[in-house]
Amino acid sequence: MDTSVIVPLVAIVFVFSIPLLAIWTEHKRDMALIEKGLYKPEKPGPRGQATLVWGLILALLGVALLIGSLQVMEALLLPGMIVVAVGIALLVYTFIMRREKPTE
């Protein structure tokens, strides 16, 4: 085999094996804690925290694409508008979820 095939193959194996190893070791740790009766699951964060973050990221990315497409006159206008729309939809979802009362 040529080294131009081996190097990417080894890189791909390591890229996928390291996260799997991390997940497997955390699973083993959790199982050991469950057997000892010491496992305490993490409490979820505030409602809508993840959607707020992703909504802000996507909305600002879309605005950046829109501004960039206006500056260089390229065909990024439509993708920018799509990303802005998804970001705004996530932000609206976040604010709707925060207005609802928790069911705890």
C-alpha positions as YAML, in Angstrom:
chain: A
units: angstrom
residues:
- id: 1
  name: MET
  ca: [0.00, 0.00, 0.00]
- id: 2
  name: ASP
  ca: [1.11, 3.51, -0.74]
- id: 3
  name: THR
  ca: [1.64, 5.99, 2.10]
- id: 4
  name: SER
  ca: [-0.86, 8.32, 0.47]
- id: 5
  name: VAL
  ca: [-3.53, 5.77, 1.41]
- id: 6
  name: ILE
  ca: [-2.21, 4.68, 4.81]
- id: 7
  name: VAL
  ca: [-1.86, 8.13, 6.38]
- id: 8
  name: PRO
  ca: [-5.48, 9.24, 5.79]
- id: 9
  name: LEU
  ca: [-6.74, 5.81, 6.82]
- id: 10
  name: VAL
  ca: [-4.87, 5.96, 10.13]
- id: 11
  name: ALA
  ca: [-6.08, 9.53, 10.68]
- id: 12
  name: ILE
  ca: [-9.69, 8.51, 10.09]
- id: 13
  name: VAL
  ca: [-9.38, 5.56, 12.49]
- id: 14
  name: PHE
  ca: [-7.96, 7.79, 15.23]
- id: 15
  name: VAL
  ca: [-10.50, 10.56, 14.67]
- id: 16
  name: PHE
  ca: [-13.38, 8.14, 15.19]
- id: 17
  name: SER
  ca: [-11.81, 5.96, 17.87]
- id: 18
  name: ILE
  ca: [-10.90, 8.70, 20.36]
- id: 19
  name: PRO
  ca: [-14.50, 9.93, 20.93]
- id: 20
  name: LEU
  ca: [-15.73, 6.34, 21.10]
- id: 21
  name: LEU
  ca: [-13.09, 5.56, 23.73]
- id: 22
  name: ALA
  ca: [-14.17, 8.60, 25.74]
- id: 23
  name: ILE
  ca: [-17.83, 7.56, 25.60]
- id: 24
  name: TRP
  ca: [-16.97, 3.98, 26.55]
- id: 25
  name: THR
  ca: [-14.85, 5.00, 29.57]
- id: 26
  name: GLU
  ca: [-17.54, 7.36, 30.83]
- id: 27
  name: HIS
  ca: [-20.12, 4.58, 30.45]
- id: 28
  name: LYS
  ca: [-17.91, 2.21, 32.46]
- id: 29
  name: ARG
  ca: [-17.45, 4.86, 35.15]
- id: 30
  name: ASP
  ca: [-21.21, 5.46, 35.35]
- id: 31
  name: MET
  ca: [-21.89, 1.72, 35.57]
- id: 32
  name: ALA
  ca: [-19.39, 1.38, 38.44]
- id: 33
  name: LEU
  ca: [-21.03, 4.27, 40.28]
- id: 34
  name: ILE
  ca: [-24.49, 2.75, 39.75]
- id: 35
  name: GLU
  ca: [-23.32, -0.58, 41.18]
- id: 36
  name: LYS
  ca: [-21.96, 1.19, 44.28]
- id: 37
  name: GLY
  ca: [-25.13, 3.27, 44.61]
- id: 38
  name: LEU
  ca: [-23.25, 6.56, 44.27]
- id: 39
  name: TYR
  ca: [-24.59, 7.65, 40.88]
- id: 40
  name: LYS
  ca: [-26.31, 11.02, 40.80]
- id: 41
  name: PRO
  ca: [-27.54, 12.05, 37.35]
- id: 42
  name: GLU
  ca: [-26.82, 15.59, 36.26]
- id: 43
  name: LYS
  ca: [-29.71, 17.99, 36.51]
- id: 44
  name: PRO
  ca: [-30.71, 19.55, 33.21]
- id: 45
  name: GLY
  ca: [-29.81, 23.19, 32.69]
- id: 46
  name: PRO
  ca: [-32.28, 26.00, 32.24]
- id: 47
  name: ARG
  ca: [-34.94, 25.46, 29.61]
- id: 48
  name: GLY
  ca: [-34.02, 26.69, 26.18]
- id: 49
  name: GLN
  ca: [-30.33, 27.26, 26.93]
- id: 50
  name: ALA
  ca: [-29.06, 25.18, 24.00]
- id: 51
  name: THR
  ca: [-31.58, 26.61, 21.54]
- id: 52
  name: LEU
  ca: [-30.69, 30.12, 22.65]
- id: 53
  name: VAL
  ca: [-27.02, 29.53, 21.96]
- id: 54
  name: TRP
  ca: [-27.61, 27.89, 18.57]
- id: 55
  name: GLY
  ca: [-30.17, 30.51, 17.60]
- id: 56
  name: LEU
  ca: [-27.72, 33.31, 18.31]
- id: 57
  name: ILE
  ca: [-24.90, 31.53, 16.47]
- id: 58
  name: LEU
  ca: [-26.99, 30.84, 13.38]
- id: 59
  name: ALA
  ca: [-28.61, 34.27, 13.30]
- id: 60
  name: LEU
  ca: [-25.25, 36.05, 13.53]
- id: 61
  name: LEU
  ca: [-23.70, 33.68, 10.99]
- id: 62
  name: GLY
  ca: [-26.55, 34.40, 8.60]
- id: 63
  name: VAL
  ca: [-26.17, 38.15, 9.09]
- id: 64
  name: ALA
  ca: [-22.43, 37.81, 8.42]
- id: 65
  name: LEU
  ca: [-23.17, 35.89, 5.20]
- id: 66
  name: LEU
  ca: [-25.66, 38.54, 4.13]
- id: 67
  name: ILE
  ca: [-23.22, 41.38, 4.76]
- id: 68
  name: GLY
  ca: [-20.42, 39.46, 3.06]
- id: 69
  name: SER
  ca: [-22.56, 38.74, 0.02]
- id: 70
  name: LEU
  ca: [-23.48, 42.39, -0.31]
- id: 71
  name: GLN
  ca: [-19.81, 43.40, -0.12]
- id: 72
  name: VAL
  ca: [-18.46, 41.00, -2.76]
- id: 73
  name: MET
  ca: [-21.68, 40.51, -4.77]
- id: 74
  name: GLU
  ca: [-21.55, 36.73, -4.64]
- id: 75
  name: ALA
  ca: [-24.33, 34.19, -4.50]
- id: 76
  name: LEU
  ca: [-24.36, 33.90, -0.69]
- id: 77
  name: LEU
  ca: [-27.53, 35.93, -0.28]
- id: 78
  name: LEU
  ca: [-29.96, 32.99, -0.28]
- id: 79
  name: PRO
  ca: [-27.92, 30.75, 2.07]
- id: 80
  name: GLY
  ca: [-27.47, 33.73, 4.37]
- id: 81
  name: MET
  ca: [-31.21, 34.33, 4.46]
- id: 82
  name: ILE
  ca: [-31.87, 30.64, 5.18]
- id: 83
  name: VAL
  ca: [-29.39, 30.59, 8.07]
- id: 84
  name: VAL
  ca: [-30.85, 33.81, 9.49]
- id: 85
  name: ALA
  ca: [-34.35, 32.32, 9.29]
- id: 86
  name: VAL
  ca: [-33.29, 29.16, 11.15]
- id: 87
  name: GLY
  ca: [-31.52, 31.24, 13.80]
- id: 88
  name: ILE
  ca: [-34.52, 33.47, 14.33]
- id: 89
  name: ALA
  ca: [-36.80, 30.42, 14.52]
- id: 90
  name: LEU
  ca: [-34.61, 28.96, 17.28]
- id: 91
  name: LEU
  ca: [-34.64, 32.25, 19.16]
- id: 92
  name: VAL
  ca: [-38.44, 32.46, 18.93]
- id: 93
  name: TYR
  ca: [-38.70, 28.86, 20.15]
- id: 94
  name: THR
  ca: [-36.43, 29.68, 23.09]
- id: 95
  name: PHE
  ca: [-38.53, 32.64, 24.19]
- id: 96
  name: ILE
  ca: [-41.77, 30.66, 23.84]
- id: 97
  name: MET
  ca: [-40.35, 27.81, 25.95]
- id: 98
  name: ARG
  ca: [-39.18, 30.23, 28.64]
- id: 99
  name: ARG
  ca: [-42.65, 31.79, 28.91]
- id: 100
  name: GLU
  ca: [-44.27, 28.41, 29.55]
- id: 101
  name: LYS
  ca: [-44.35, 27.35, 33.16]
- id: 102
  name: PRO
  ca: [-42.17, 24.36, 34.03]
- id: 103
  name: THR
  ca: [-44.10, 21.14, 34.62]
- id: 104
  name: GLU
  ca: [-42.06, 20.14, 37.68]
...
